[in-house]
Amino acid sequence: MQTLTRDRDNELRRTVNRRVLRVLLITAAILCVPAVAMRFTSEVNWGPLDFIVAAMLLCGTGLVYELAVQRIGQRTHRIIGGLALAAALLLAWAELAVGVFH
């Protein structure tokens, strides 16, 4: 019985590690866009704090989505939750970028 529990725990850890790694890789890929753009144009001018805040927003949203996917069973609810998270991310990003609500 303990072996079954241990195997299940190990599988759960591997699944969680894969999901977290996926979120980190996607975040890094998205952050490469402004990093590369800064090399070719002066219109993109991000500082280290900008990259840190963007990474926190993207990682946080991705991890919350992964947690929600694990907890929510129905596909329709997952899609609605994902859209709500994406909307919240975009609103926060717009506010930080240009002060839409300021």
NORDADA-V818616 format. One record per residue. RES is the residue in one small letter. PSI is psi in radians with two decimals (* if undefined). NEAR is the number of other C-alpha atoms within 8 Angstrom. D_FIRST is the distance of its C-alpha to the first C-alpha in Angstrom with 2 decimals. Layout:
# NORDADA-V818616
res: (RES,RES)
psi: (PSI,PSI)
near: (NEAR,NEAR)
d_first: (D_FIRST,D_FIRST)
This chain:
# NORDADA-V818616
res: (m,q,t,l,t,r,d,r,d,n,e,l,r,r,t,v,n,r,r,v,l,r,v,l,l,i,t,a,a,i,l,c,v,p,a,v,a,m,r,f,t,s,e,v,n,w,g,p,l,d,f,i,v,a,a,m,l,l,c,g,t,g,l,v,y,e,l,a,v,q,r,i,g,q,r,t,h,r,i,i,g,g,l,a,l,a,a,a,l,l,l,a,w,a,e,l,a,v,g,v,f,h)
psi: (-0.72,-0.57,-0.71,-0.78,-0.74,-0.74,-0.73,-0.72,-0.73,-0.72,-0.70,-0.75,-0.76,-0.73,-0.80,-0.75,-0.71,-0.73,-0.74,-0.75,-0.71,-0.78,-0.75,-0.71,-0.71,-0.71,-0.80,-0.70,-0.73,-0.69,-0.28,-0.48,-0.97,-0.53,-0.74,-0.70,-0.59,-0.44,-0.41,-0.27,2.64,-0.06,-0.40,2.01,1.41,2.48,3.10,-0.67,-0.63,-0.76,-0.66,-0.81,-0.76,-0.73,-0.71,-0.76,-0.84,-0.80,-0.78,-0.81,-0.76,-0.74,-0.66,-0.71,-0.78,-0.70,-0.74,-0.69,-0.66,-0.61,-0.50,2.22,-0.72,2.36,-0.72,-0.73,-0.62,-0.76,-0.78,-0.77,-0.71,-0.72,-0.70,-0.73,-0.73,-0.72,-0.75,-0.71,-0.82,-0.67,-0.77,-0.73,-0.79,-0.71,-0.76,-0.58,-0.86,-0.01,0.95,-0.72,0.16,*)
near: (4,5,6,7,8,8,8,8,8,8,8,8,8,8,8,8,8,8,9,9,8,8,11,9,8,8,11,9,8,8,11,8,8,10,9,8,9,12,7,6,7,7,5,8,6,10,6,6,7,8,10,8,8,10,11,8,9,10,11,8,11,9,10,8,11,9,8,10,9,7,6,9,8,6,7,6,9,12,8,8,10,9,8,8,10,9,8,8,11,8,8,8,9,10,11,7,6,6,8,6,4,4)
d_first: (0.00,3.80,5.38,5.23,6.46,8.68,10.00,10.83,12.49,14.38,15.58,16.74,18.59,20.26,21.36,22.78,24.48,26.06,27.35,28.80,30.37,31.88,33.41,34.83,36.32,37.91,39.31,40.77,42.31,43.91,45.27,46.82,49.21,51.23,50.96,52.58,55.02,56.27,57.44,59.62,60.98,62.08,61.00,57.38,57.40,53.99,53.47,50.33,49.65,49.85,47.16,44.91,45.35,44.85,41.66,40.32,41.30,39.86,36.56,36.16,36.91,34.62,31.64,32.34,32.57,29.23,27.61,29.49,28.46,24.77,25.58,28.30,27.53,31.04,32.90,36.18,34.88,33.54,36.99,38.79,36.65,37.26,40.96,41.11,39.49,41.90,44.81,43.89,43.59,46.96,48.62,47.45,48.54,51.92,52.49,51.80,53.90,57.02,56.62,56.62,56.34,58.47)
